[in-house]
Every structure is written in structure tokens, then in C-alpha cells.
Amino acid sequence: MPLSLHRRHFLQVTSAFALMGLASPPQSLRFEDIPISAFGPKSTADEVSEGIDLTGQTALITGCNSGLGYESMKTLAKRGAHVIGAARTMDKAKTACESVAGKTTPVVCELTDFDNIVACTEAVKALGEPIDMLFCNAGIMALPKLEQVNGIEKQFVVNHLGHYILTRRLLGQVEAAPAGRIIMVSSIGYRNAPKAGIEFDNLSGERDYSPFKMYGQTKLANALFSRSLAKMYAGTSVTSNAIHPGIVRTNLGRHFMPPGAADRPMRPDMKTADQGAATQVYVGAHPNLEGVSGFYFEDCNPVMPEGPHMLDDALAQKLWDVSEEMTQDYLG
């Protein structure tokens, strides 16, 4: 596939898939054919990447300065990858990048600022490197009160629209890699999405705001976006998958955890950050998953999602179209 994806061609392809009404996995690979790993909920990012040489490969990770993003960056750099670490400020990105061993490059990516995302992608393109692994990792969760960015509910902006712009603008770099992988950090929280899946008539969040419902909507959006990308790139070397990292002890849960709780487990199955990073590192880097695309993973293995929405291609197409309309001035 050429380095630059023509916008009209993309819309024709995705529209065709929508008209076909496909609900099967985007690639010809069946769910039961995906290799099952020996890793599980307690595996760490270091363990799942043991013995993998990523020398010569480039990864971009949003939210590199803490939690899953930081652990993923540390592990991938340790395995030889050049990691482009994106954070909300250059100070945060530099501090994180300089604290890990290996080759890293800090960049600024403030996901609420679409102009800043454009600048970030231009800085990444200027590096002149294909992107072998694009980790859409950063996010916010369960804001106690409704917050908006230009009239749109903030979680939807940060978790979905910001990554939509970032990914669309960097698809050429992913295509240029021998086998580019896109990894969307979704969540089992998709189960809390509204009954409609995505409330397109309530993206402001003003009607019946609920912290976890709005969060669930964005995590469903992450998975649907990944599915659309997988359909688009079916038959090519580019893959896209969504993952649930687990219930992880990071500052993502700061809005609903009591003071000091982020430093200790709140439930027996809660993971540490290095365990939480394992699934995205596995999906992004492990040779077992070469050519695997359009699926959803938990605990380093494929899982068939629950409910009607995660495999709804018509909903995924509508999300794509609405997202494009909302962000078209920033897509280039």
C-alpha cells in the first residue's frame, strides 16, 4: 500500500464494508485460529517480550510518562526499539524518556488540543522513520463531573477523537513499516457504554451525564475504531487490534479511588503497571500475532467481546463518519 492513503479511497473502502454488513473478523483469520499464548493476568511486559529483538523498529506511545505507557516504553526500549514517547508537556515527555535505557525521543501530544496533535504528527513525520508499533495508550477515566472541550464531553475528546486524529495523520508512517501494528488501548469498561453504544445525539454529555457510562462509550469507540482500521487494511501487512489491560493500579483511577489507594491493591485481581502493560506489548511486538488483526485481547489472549456493539460494523462506520466530520480540519 502506498505511503499516503488517499482519503477518497479510504471512504470508498469503509463505505463498501458498511454496505456489505460484515460482522465477521476483518481478516480471513478466524478467532479460533489465533495462537493462544502461555501468558496470563500476572505476566509482565518484560516477560511477554523476553527474547524478542526489536532493534531497527520504531514505536510511538501516547501517555508515555506514567502507568501503562511508561512501562511499555521502558520494555520496548529495553528490547531495542526506538520509542517516540508522547506526553502532554515536553517536560513530562523528556523526564520519562530520559529515565529509561535505550533510544527514545520525546514529543508533545495534548489530546484536547487538536492543533497540538497536528504539530506532534508533523514532528514525528520529520523523524523520517516508519512506525512499526503505534500505541494509542493515553486516556482519562470517569471524570466525576461533566467537563467539555469545545462543547464535546472531555473523555470522548481525549480517549477517542484525539487518537483518531493522531492515527489518521500517521497512517502513512504505519504503512511504510514492513508490518505496522496499531494497538488501541480499550477497556472492559466498554460494557458500561450506553444502550445505543455511541450516543451521537449526546456527544456533549449534557444529557444524563454518568462518569462510567461516558467512559464506557469512549472505550467502545476505541475498539470500533480499531475494527474499522482492520477492515480497511485487510489483506495488507498493517494490523490493528484493541486490548483491555486489566484492572490496573495507576493514576487513571484517581477520580474514584480514596486518597492513597493508588499505592495499594483495592481488589485481589488488580494488576501492577508492568502487568497491565503486558497485553499491549504482547499484541504490539510478539511474533505470534503476525498478521492477526481486528480482534480484542485480554490477559495476552484473544477474547470474544460481550454484547451487541463491539462487532457492529454499521456502528463502527457511523463512528468513523461522525469523527471525521468533527475533526476534518485537522486530518490534513
N, C-alpha and C positions, 0 to 999 in steps of 0.2 A: 504494500500500500504506500502511496507517495507520502512524502514528509508532511505536506499540508493537506488536510482533509477539506474538500470543498463543501461549504455549508449547504448548498442546494442538494448535493449528492447525499449528504447525511440525512437531510429531512426526507428525501425520497425513500431512502432505505428504511428509516424508522417508521415512516408512514405506511410503507408496504407491510412491515411486520405487524403493525397495528391492525391493518385491514385483514391480514391473514388470521388474526385472533389467536396466535400461538400461545399456549400456556406451558409448553414443554421447555426443558432447558435450552438455552440459546445455542449451544454447541451440540454436535451429534452425540457427544459423550452422555451416557445415561448416569443417573445418580448412583446406581448400584455398581457402576464401573470405576468410580473414583477410588483411588487407593486409600485404604484405611491405615492410619499411622499408629505407631505404638505409643504416641504421646497422649497426654490427658490433662485434666484440670490442674494438676500440680506441676506440670512441666514448665520449665523456664525458657526464655528466649535463647539463652546460651545453649541449653540442652537440645532444642529443636534445630539449631543451626550448627551443631557440632560436626566438624569435618567438611563443612561447605566453604569453598573458596570463592569469595565474591570480588576478588581483585579484577579491576577493569570495569566493574559495574557501578552505576550511579543510582542512588535512591534519594527521593525528596520526601520529607516527613513534616507535616504541619503539627504544631504543638510540640516542638522538639525539646522544650525547656523543662518539662515536668512529666511525671506519670508514665503512661504507656509510650508516648512519643520519645521521651528521653531514654527509656530502657531499650526501645527499638533502635534508636540511633547508636547507642553505645554498643549494642550487639552487632549491628550491621557493619559499623566501622571496624570493630574488632575482627570481623571476618574478611576485611579488605575492601569493602565498598567505599566509594566516595559518597558521603552523606551530606546533602543540602538540608540544613536544619532551619526550618521556618518557625518564627515566633512573633508575638505581637509587637515587640520592640527589638531594635538591634542589640541593645544591652542584654536582653534576655537570650537572644539567639547566640550572641558571641560567648556569653558566660557558659551556656550549655555546650556549645561546640568545643570550646577550649578545655572543657573539663573531661573530655573523653579522648582515648587514644585512637589514632588513626586520622584519615583525611576527612575533614569536614569544612563546609562553607556556610556561614550564617547568612540568612536573608530575612527581611521583614515581611510578614503577612498578617495584616489585621483584617480578619474576615468580615468585620462590619463595615469596612471601608473599601468599596469596590474599586475606586481609583488606586488604592494601595495594592490591591490584588493584581491589577494590571501592571503596576510598577514592579511587583515581585516577579511576575512571569517574564517580564522583559529582562530583568536581572538574571533570571535562570537561563533564558534563551541565550543571553550574551556569553554564558559559560561555554557554549558550543558543544555540549555533551548530550547524547541521548539519555533518556530516563528509563532505566530498566525496572525500577520499582517506584510507583507513586502512591504514597500512603496518605490518604485523607483521614487524618487521625484526630485533629483538634476538635474540641466541642465544649458546649456548656450544657448543664442539665438542671431541669426542674427549678427554674427561677421562681422564687416564692410569689412575686407579684408580676403582673404583666409589664414587660418592657418592650419597647418598639425601636426599630431602626427605620427611619423614613416611612413610618406608618405600618411596617411589617413586624410581626412578632419576632423578637430577637433570636430565639432558639432556631427558628426556621431560617433566618438570615445567616447565622454563624454556622450551623451544622449542615445546612443544605446549600443555600444559594451561593455562599462564599466558595464552597468547594466545587460547586457547579461551574462557576466562572474559572476558577483555578484549573480545573481539569480540562475544560473545553479549550482553554488557551494553551495548554501544554500537551495536547494530544499529538501534535506533530513530533515532539520530542520522544513521546512514548512509542509512536510508530517507528521512529528511527532506530530504536533498540532492536537487537536480534529477537527478543521475545519479551516485550514490555508487559509488565503486570500492574494493574490498578487495583488497589486494596482499599475498600471503603469500610471504615470502622462504624458499623451499625450497632445494634444492641438488641438483646432480648426484649428491651423496652418497646419494640415495635408492637408488641401485644397490647400496649396501652393506647395505641393510636385510636382516633375517633372511629365511630361506627362506619363512617363513609370512607375511612382510610386516610385520605387527604381532604381537609375542608377548604376547598378552593374559594368558597364564598366567605371564609373567615380567616384568611391568612394574616389579618391584622391581630387576631387573637382576642378581639374585644368581646366576642360573644362567648359567655360561659368559660372564661379562662380557667384552665386547670394545669398546674405545673407539669404533671406527669403525662397528661394527655397530649399536651403540646410537644413535650419531649418525644413521646412515642411517635407522633406524627413525623418528626424530623428523622428519627431512626428508620422508620418505614421508607421515608423519602431517600435516605442513603442507599438502602437496599434496592429500591426500584430504579434509581439512577444507575447503579452498578449493573442491574439486569439489562437496562437499555443499552449500555455500553457493550455488554457481552453480545447482545444480539447484533449490534452494528458491526462488531469485529469478528463475528462468526466466520470461520474458515481462514482466518489470518493468524499471525503469531501473537497478536495482542490479546490479553485476557483481562477479565475484570470479575472480582468476587467480593462479597460482603462478609463481614465477620462480627461475631459477638465476643468481646474479650473476656467476659465473665463479670461477676460482681467483684470489683477491684477496689482496694484501699488506696485511693488517690484523692486529690483535692477536687475532683469532679463532683464529688458528693457533698461539698462544703455547705450547700444551701439547705440540706435537710439532716445533716449529722450534728449531734450535740458537740459542744466545744471539746477538742482533744480526741474526738472519736476517730478522726482520720489516721491516728497513730496506732490504732489497735483494732483487731477484728470485731465486727458487730454481729457476725454470724459465722458458723463453722465453715461454710463453703467460700468465704470471702478470700480472694486472692491477693497476693502481693503484686506490686507493679511489674516485677520481672516475670511473674507467672501470667499476669494479664497481657503482657506484650507477646507471649509465645505464639498465640494463634495468628496474629498479623504477620509476625516474622516468618512463621511456617508457610503461610499462604503466599507471602511475598517472595520467599527465597528458596524454598525447598524444591529440589528436582522432581520429587514425587508428583508435583502438581503442574508439571509442564503441559500446557495445552488445556488445562482444566479451567473452565470459565462459566460464569452465570450461576454460581452456587453460593450457598450460605454456610458458614463454618462456625462451630463452637468447639472449644477444647481441642483444637488442632484436627478436627474431623468434620466431614460434611454432615449437615443436619437438614432434614426436610422441615421447612418452617410451618408454623401453625396458622390457621385462619385463612380467609379468602384473599387477602390483599398482597402478600409478598410475591405471588406468582401471577398477579393481574397485569397483563401486558397492556390492556386498554388504559388502566390507571397509570401505568408507567409512561405511556405515550403522552397522556394528558399532562402529567407532571413535567415531562420534558418540554412540551409546548408552552406551558404556562411559565416555567422557569426561564425559558429562552426569551419570552416576551418581556418578562420582568428585568432581564439583565442584558438585553440585546445591545445596548450602547457600550457594553464592556467586553464583548466577545471578540472583537477585532475582525 
